[in-house]
Amino acid sequence: MHINESRHYSRIHFDATVELNIRLLEDIQTAHLLDISLKGALVETDRPISAFIQLRSCLMTLTLGNGEKITMQGKVVHHEGCLIGLESLHIDLDSMTNLRKLILFNTGNESLLGTELSHMLNSIKMKM
């Protein structure tokens, strides 16, 4: 199966700087956001980070141009060199609202966003 066939969420290519706090690392990293979705993000750091960050919890904060924030709690699911893939495990309501607006603005497809939100809610219900 091709990797994109298993994706249920649209990735939005977004050029921005984020704050990235990975548990047990000494400092907050500034990283470059490459893309973001309802389920996670791909970021790039200025320098490689320790090889021992797999599955560590993290907090990513994206500050939008209007000052609103998208704060995503998650875990590192993969990393290679300076690239780090994050899976979102929790996002507050305000951040979800801002992320929804960002995705809608960049895709222009409200029905696709509705389908993705339904899929996400169904997957949460199945875990309960």
C-alpha positions in Angstrom: 0.0 0.0 0.0 1.3 3.4 -0.9 1.8 5.6 2.2 -0.7 8.3 1.1 -3.4 5.6 0.6 -3.5 5.1 4.4 -3.9 8.8 5.2 -7.3 9.9 6.4 -6.4 13.6 6.9 -5.4 16.3 4.5 -1.9 17.7 5.1 -1.7 21.4 4.7 1.7 22.7 3.6 2.3 25.7 5.8 5.4 27.8 6.1 5.8 28.9 9.7 7.9 28.8 12.8 6.7 26.7 15.8 7.9 26.2 19.3 8.6 22.5 20.0 9.1 21.2 23.5 10.1 17.5 23.6 9.9 15.9 27.0 13.3 15.3 28.6 15.2 17.7 26.3 16.7 20.6 28.1 15.4 23.4 25.9 12.5 24.4 23.8 13.4 24.1 20.1 12.4 26.5 17.4 11.3 24.5 14.4 10.0 25.1 10.9 6.5 23.7 10.3 6.4 21.9 7.0 2.9 20.6 7.1 0.0 20.1 9.6 -3.2 18.1 9.7 -5.9 17.2 12.2 -3.8 14.3 13.3 -0.3 15.7 13.5 2.5 17.8 12.0 5.9 17.5 10.3 8.6 19.9 11.5 12.2 20.5 10.7 14.8 21.7 13.3 17.9 23.7 12.5 20.1 20.9 13.8 19.6 17.1 14.3 18.1 16.1 17.7 19.1 13.1 19.7 18.2 9.7 18.2 16.4 8.9 21.5 13.2 11.0 21.0 11.0 8.3 19.4 7.6 8.2 21.2 8.5 11.0 23.6 5.7 13.3 24.5 5.9 16.8 23.0 4.1 20.1 22.8 4.0 22.1 19.6 2.8 25.7 19.5 2.1 27.6 16.3 1.3 31.3 16.6 -0.8 32.5 13.7 -0.5 36.0 12.1 -3.5 37.2 14.0 -1.9 36.2 17.4 -4.1 33.1 17.8 -2.4 29.9 18.6 -2.6 26.2 17.7 -1.2 24.1 20.6 -1.0 20.4 20.0 0.1 17.8 22.6 1.4 14.7 21.0 4.3 12.3 20.6 7.2 11.9 18.2 6.3 9.1 15.9 9.3 9.3 13.5 12.4 11.4 13.0 15.3 11.4 10.6 18.0 14.0 10.9 16.3 17.3 11.3 12.8 16.1 10.3 10.4 15.2 13.1 6.9 13.7 12.6 4.4 14.4 15.4 1.1 12.6 16.2 -1.5 14.8 17.9 -2.9 13.2 21.0 -4.7 16.2 22.4 -5.7 19.6 21.1 -7.9 22.1 23.1 -11.1 23.5 21.6 -9.7 26.9 20.7 -6.7 25.3 18.9 -8.9 22.8 17.1 -11.1 25.7 16.0 -8.0 27.6 14.7 -6.7 24.5 13.0 -10.1 23.9 11.4 -10.1 27.4 10.0 -6.5 27.0 8.7 -7.4 23.8 6.9 -10.6 25.2 5.5 -8.8 28.3 4.3 -6.1 26.3 2.6 -8.2 23.5 1.1 -11.4 25.5 0.4 -13.2 22.2 0.8 -15.7 22.2 3.7 -17.1 18.7 2.9 -13.6 17.2 2.9 -13.0 18.8 6.3 -16.3 17.5 7.6 -15.4 14.0 6.5 -12.0 14.2 8.2 -13.6 15.5 11.4 -16.2 12.7 11.4 -13.4 10.1 10.8 -11.4 11.5 13.7 -14.4 11.5 16.1 -15.3 7.9 15.1 -11.7 6.8 15.8 -11.9 8.4 19.2 -15.2 6.7 19.9 -13.7 3.3 19.0 -10.9 3.8 21.5 -13.4 4.4 24.3 
